[in-house]
Amino acid sequence: MSTMVVIDYCIVSDDLPKVVAENVAAKIAEGWQPWGNLATSMCTGEDGTASTMVCQPMVKYTLSDWE
């Protein structure tokens, strides 16, 4: 029986959702797949400036025969 096995993992992130969407699309074209939910986080810099970080975990699979 063949099963999908994760062979690589990365996190696509940026402070602009549009950039994350473009980079996720590029990773999908390279054979990566989104894994889990999109995550956002509010961050405050040392100067008090607030920003948002958007992150999407991505994985790459291979087929493996398990007995």
C-alpha positions in Angstrom: 0.0 0.0 0.0 1.3 3.5 -0.9 1.0 6.4 1.5 1.9 10.1 1.3 5.0 11.0 3.4 6.1 14.6 4.1 9.6 15.1 2.8 10.0 18.8 3.3 8.4 21.7 5.3 8.6 25.5 5.1 6.6 28.5 6.2 5.7 31.2 3.7 5.4 34.5 5.6 5.1 38.3 5.0 3.4 41.3 6.5 1.3 41.6 3.3 -1.4 39.0 2.7 -1.2 39.6 -1.1 2.5 38.7 -1.0 1.8 35.5 1.0 -0.8 34.5 -1.6 1.6 35.1 -4.5 4.4 33.1 -2.7 2.0 30.3 -1.8 0.9 30.1 -5.4 4.5 29.9 -6.5 5.3 27.1 -4.0 2.2 25.2 -5.2 3.6 25.4 -8.8 6.8 23.9 -7.4 5.0 20.9 -6.0 4.4 22.2 -2.4 0.9 22.0 -0.7 -0.5 24.2 2.0 -0.7 22.4 5.3 -3.0 23.6 8.0 -4.6 27.0 8.4 -3.3 30.4 7.5 -2.0 32.1 10.7 -1.8 35.8 11.5 -0.1 37.5 14.3 -0.1 41.1 15.5 3.4 42.3 16.4 4.6 45.5 18.1 8.1 46.7 17.4 10.4 48.3 19.9 9.3 51.7 18.6 5.7 50.8 19.3 4.7 50.4 15.7 2.2 47.6 15.2 2.3 45.2 12.2 0.7 42.0 11.1 2.5 38.8 10.1 0.7 36.3 7.8 2.1 32.8 7.7 1.2 29.6 5.7 2.9 26.3 6.5 3.7 24.3 3.3 4.7 20.7 2.9 6.1 18.6 0.0 5.0 15.0 -0.2 6.4 11.8 -1.8 4.7 8.4 -2.2 6.2 5.6 0.0 5.4 1.9 0.2 4.6 0.9 3.8 4.1 -2.7 4.7 
